[in-house]
Amino acid sequence: MTSRTTTPDKRKDRQLPAGRKADLAAYVAAHGQVTVAELSEEFAVSIDTVRRDLDRLNAEGRLIRTHGGAVSNDLGTPPDQGLGVRMHIRTAEKDAIGAAAAKLVANESVVFVNAGTTTMAFARHLRDHHDLTIATNSLVLPAELSAGAIRELFLFGGSVRTVTQATTGPVSFRPTADGPAMDVQADIAVIAVGAISSAGFSTSNLGDSAMMAEMMKHANKSAVLVDSSKFNHRLFALIGRLDTADVIVTDAAPPRELAEAIDAAGVELIVAGAT
């Protein structure tokens, strides 16, 4: 009589779905970002099964479902991550920051706003304002604005970065196609940055950093929006030192060393939701 042995395998179909889902969530957390195909191979289940598991885990808040895969809740907002992914990361924190930043904007003012998911949240909270002039480099932010809040809306020209759905170019406008560039000035620049440290504000792209710095330079007041996952990080391109901002709006109190640097720079710190 011939005996047949079954080769044990890791996290295979024999595993109960609840156990597989727990291991799948742990795998995503450990790797940060994964694809459906990768998970299907790792857990030896069909792509449809992986998709169902990811949908359930996303609904339970244990990971973030993306097109073609998933990312960990702990990933924060990675540099140059696609806009579709970043829109689903730290949404509550960004909404709180956006609401607090909107209170800094006076009616009938001119506002520079850079591209970003935090500034998109800010734009949604301008719905009760009126007669605003908005100039932005974001291709998608205008859709978040309430028509009743806007007197005029301008989009800065330049090359388009598809990953961020934004333009990168000079902070200026030409009234005619072949006319000279006109200098512009804002009452306030609202700038979302990729990272903050005692060295200052930074982002992952040189063109973006130059545009953000120019927006801040051409504004009477600058408000930097940054969520707490970006504390004590430094990315490739420095936008400016801490004292280039007048206000920093965030969702949690910074670590002591960073808080002391912000205070020494003479920058107002607003922690959204703090009483």
C-alpha positions as CSV (number, residue, x, y, z in Angstrom):
1,M,0.0,0.0,0.0
2,T,1.4,3.3,-1.1
3,S,1.1,6.2,1.3
4,R,0.7,9.7,0.0
5,T,2.2,12.6,1.8
6,T,1.0,16.1,1.5
7,T,3.8,18.7,1.3
8,P,3.1,21.4,3.9
9,D,3.0,24.9,2.5
10,K,2.8,28.4,4.0
11,R,-0.6,30.0,4.4
12,K,-2.2,27.9,1.8
13,D,-5.8,27.2,0.9
14,R,-6.3,24.9,3.9
15,Q,-6.0,27.8,6.2
16,L,-9.2,29.3,7.6
17,P,-10.2,32.6,5.8
18,A,-10.0,34.5,9.1
19,G,-6.5,33.3,9.7
20,R,-5.5,34.0,6.1
21,K,-6.8,37.5,6.4
22,A,-4.9,38.2,9.5
23,D,-1.7,36.9,7.9
24,L,-2.4,38.9,4.8
25,A,-2.9,42.1,6.8
26,A,0.4,41.4,8.6
27,Y,2.1,40.9,5.3
28,V,0.9,44.2,3.9
29,A,2.0,46.0,7.1
30,A,5.4,44.4,6.9
31,H,6.0,45.2,3.3
32,G,4.3,48.6,3.1
33,Q,2.9,48.3,-0.4
34,V,1.9,45.1,-2.3
35,T,0.1,44.0,-5.4
36,V,-2.8,41.6,-5.8
37,A,-0.6,39.3,-7.9
38,E,2.1,39.2,-5.3
39,L,-0.4,38.3,-2.5
40,S,-2.0,35.7,-4.7
41,E,1.3,34.0,-5.2
42,E,2.4,34.4,-1.6
43,F,-0.8,32.9,-0.1
44,A,-1.5,30.4,-3.0
45,V,-5.1,31.6,-3.5
46,S,-6.9,33.1,-6.5
47,I,-6.7,36.8,-7.4
48,D,-10.4,37.1,-6.8
49,T,-10.0,35.7,-3.3
50,V,-7.2,38.2,-2.6
51,R,-9.4,41.0,-3.9
52,R,-12.3,40.0,-1.6
53,D,-9.9,39.8,1.4
54,L,-8.4,43.2,0.7
55,D,-11.9,44.7,0.3
56,R,-12.9,43.3,3.7
57,L,-9.7,44.4,5.4
58,N,-10.1,47.9,3.9
59,A,-13.6,48.1,5.2
60,E,-12.3,47.1,8.6
61,G,-9.7,49.8,8.5
62,R,-6.7,47.4,8.6
63,L,-5.1,48.5,5.4
64,I,-5.8,50.9,2.4
65,R,-7.1,49.3,-0.7
66,T,-5.6,50.7,-3.9
67,H,-5.9,50.0,-7.6
68,G,-4.1,46.7,-8.1
69,G,-3.1,46.1,-4.5
70,A,-3.0,47.6,-1.0
71,V,-0.8,49.8,1.2
72,S,-0.2,49.7,4.9
73,N,-2.0,52.1,7.2
74,D,1.4,52.8,8.8
75,L,3.0,53.8,5.5
76,G,2.0,57.4,5.8
77,T,2.3,59.4,2.6
78,P,5.4,58.1,0.7
79,P,7.2,60.5,-1.6
80,D,5.8,60.5,-5.1
81,Q,3.1,58.0,-4.2
82,G,0.2,58.2,-6.7
83,L,-2.6,60.7,-5.9
84,G,-5.2,57.9,-5.9
85,V,-3.3,56.2,-3.0
86,R,-2.6,59.4,-1.0
87,M,-6.2,60.4,-1.1
88,H,-7.0,57.4,1.1
89,I,-4.2,57.9,3.7
90,R,-4.7,59.8,7.0
91,T,-7.9,61.3,5.7
92,A,-9.3,62.3,9.1
93,E,-6.0,64.1,10.0
94,K,-5.9,65.9,6.7
95,D,-9.6,67.0,7.0
96,A,-8.9,68.4,10.5
97,I,-5.9,70.3,9.2
98,G,-7.8,71.6,6.2
99,A,-10.7,72.9,8.4
100,A,-8.2,74.7,10.7
101,A,-6.3,76.2,7.8
102,A,-9.5,77.5,6.2
103,K,-10.1,79.7,9.2
104,L,-6.9,81.6,8.3
105,V,-8.4,82.8,5.0
106,A,-10.3,86.1,5.0
107,N,-13.1,86.7,2.5
108,E,-12.2,88.6,-0.6
109,S,-8.6,87.5,-0.3
110,V,-6.1,86.2,-2.9
111,V,-4.9,82.7,-2.0
112,F,-2.1,80.6,-3.5
113,V,-2.6,76.9,-3.0
114,N,-0.2,74.1,-4.0
115,A,-1.1,70.6,-5.1
116,G,-1.7,68.0,-2.4
117,T,-4.3,65.9,-0.7
118,T,-4.1,68.0,2.4
119,T,-4.7,71.2,0.4
120,M,-7.6,69.4,-1.3
121,A,-9.2,69.0,2.1
122,F,-8.4,72.7,2.8
123,A,-10.2,73.6,-0.4
124,R,-13.4,71.7,0.6
125,H,-13.5,73.8,3.8
126,L,-13.6,77.1,1.9
127,R,-17.3,76.5,1.1
128,D,-18.5,79.2,3.5
129,H,-16.2,81.8,2.1
130,H,-16.9,84.3,-0.6
131,D,-15.2,86.4,-3.3
132,L,-11.9,84.5,-3.1
133,T,-9.3,84.6,-5.8
134,I,-7.5,81.2,-6.0
135,A,-4.4,80.4,-7.9
136,T,-3.1,76.8,-7.8
137,N,-0.9,74.4,-9.7
138,S,-3.3,71.5,-9.0
139,L,-5.3,70.1,-11.8
140,V,-7.8,68.4,-9.4
141,L,-8.2,70.9,-6.6
142,P,-10.6,73.2,-8.5
143,A,-13.2,70.5,-8.5
144,E,-13.1,70.6,-4.6
145,L,-13.9,74.3,-4.5
146,S,-17.5,75.6,-4.0
147,A,-18.5,77.8,-6.9
148,G,-20.1,80.2,-4.5
149,A,-16.8,80.9,-2.7
150,I,-14.8,81.8,-5.8
151,R,-14.6,85.1,-7.6
152,E,-11.7,84.1,-9.9
153,L,-9.8,80.9,-10.3
154,F,-6.3,80.6,-12.0
155,L,-4.2,77.6,-12.8
156,F,-0.4,78.1,-13.0
157,G,1.1,76.8,-16.2
158,G,4.1,74.6,-16.7
159,S,4.9,70.9,-17.2
160,V,2.5,68.4,-15.8
161,R,3.5,65.7,-13.3
162,T,1.0,63.0,-13.8
163,V,1.8,61.3,-10.4
164,T,0.6,64.4,-8.6
165,Q,-1.8,65.8,-11.2
166,A,-0.1,69.1,-10.9
167,T,1.9,71.6,-12.9
168,T,5.4,72.7,-12.2
169,G,6.6,76.1,-13.4
170,P,6.9,79.8,-12.6
171,V,4.5,81.5,-10.3
172,S,3.4,84.1,-12.9
173,F,0.8,84.6,-15.6
174,R,0.9,86.0,-19.2
175,P,-2.2,88.1,-20.1
176,T,-1.5,87.3,-23.7
177,A,0.1,84.3,-25.3
178,D,3.2,86.3,-26.4
179,G,3.1,89.0,-23.7
180,P,5.5,89.4,-20.8
181,A,5.0,87.5,-17.6
182,M,3.1,89.5,-15.0
183,D,4.2,89.5,-11.3
184,V,1.5,88.3,-8.9
185,Q,1.0,88.6,-5.1
186,A,-1.3,86.7,-2.7
187,D,-2.6,87.6,0.7
188,I,-1.8,84.1,1.9
189,A,0.0,81.0,0.5
190,V,-1.4,77.7,1.8
191,I,1.3,75.1,1.2
192,A,1.3,71.3,1.9
193,V,4.8,69.9,2.3
194,G,6.2,66.4,2.2
195,A,8.3,66.6,5.4
196,I,9.3,68.9,8.2
197,S,12.4,68.8,10.4
198,S,14.5,71.3,12.4
199,A,16.2,72.0,9.0
200,G,13.0,73.2,7.5
201,F,10.3,72.1,5.0
202,S,11.1,69.6,2.2
203,T,9.6,67.6,-0.6
204,S,10.8,64.9,-3.0
205,N,10.8,66.9,-6.3
206,L,13.1,69.8,-7.2
207,G,10.5,71.5,-9.4
208,D,7.8,71.2,-6.8
209,S,10.1,72.7,-4.1
210,A,11.0,75.7,-6.3
211,M,7.3,76.4,-7.0
212,M,6.3,76.1,-3.3
213,A,9.1,78.4,-2.3
214,E,8.1,80.9,-4.9
215,M,4.4,80.8,-3.8
216,M,5.5,81.6,-0.2
217,K,7.8,84.4,-1.4
218,H,5.0,86.0,-3.3
219,A,2.5,86.0,-0.4
220,N,2.0,88.3,2.5
221,K,1.5,85.3,4.8
222,S,2.4,81.7,4.5
223,A,0.7,78.7,6.1
224,V,2.3,75.3,5.9
225,L,0.1,72.3,6.2
226,V,1.8,69.1,7.4
227,D,0.4,66.0,9.1
228,S,2.2,64.4,12.0
229,S,3.5,61.4,10.0
230,K,5.9,63.8,8.3
231,F,7.6,65.0,11.6
232,N,11.4,64.8,11.8
233,H,11.8,63.7,8.1
234,R,13.9,65.3,5.5
235,L,13.2,64.7,1.8
236,F,15.4,65.4,-1.3
237,A,14.6,69.1,-2.0
238,L,14.5,71.8,0.7
239,I,11.7,74.2,0.3
240,G,12.8,76.6,3.0
241,R,13.8,77.0,6.6
242,L,11.1,77.0,9.3
243,D,11.0,80.7,9.5
244,T,9.8,81.0,5.9
245,A,6.4,80.1,7.2
246,D,4.2,82.3,9.4
247,V,2.0,79.5,10.5
248,I,2.3,75.7,10.7
249,V,-1.0,73.7,10.8
250,T,-0.8,70.1,11.9
251,D,-2.9,67.4,13.6
252,A,-0.7,66.6,16.6
253,A,1.9,68.3,18.8
254,P,5.4,67.9,17.3
255,P,8.2,66.1,19.3
256,R,10.0,68.3,21.7
257,E,13.1,69.1,19.6
258,L,11.0,70.0,16.6
259,A,8.5,72.0,18.7
260,E,11.5,74.0,20.2
261,A,12.8,74.6,16.7
262,I,9.5,75.9,15.5
263,D,9.2,78.2,18.5
264,A,12.7,79.5,18.0
265,A,11.9,80.3,14.4
266,G,9.0,82.5,15.6
267,V,6.4,80.5,13.7
268,E,2.8,80.1,15.1
269,L,1.8,76.5,15.6
270,I,-1.8,75.4,15.2
271,V,-2.7,71.9,16.3
272,A,-6.0,71.1,14.7
273,G,-8.6,70.0,17.2
274,A,-6.5,71.1,20.2
275,T,-8.4,73.1,22.9
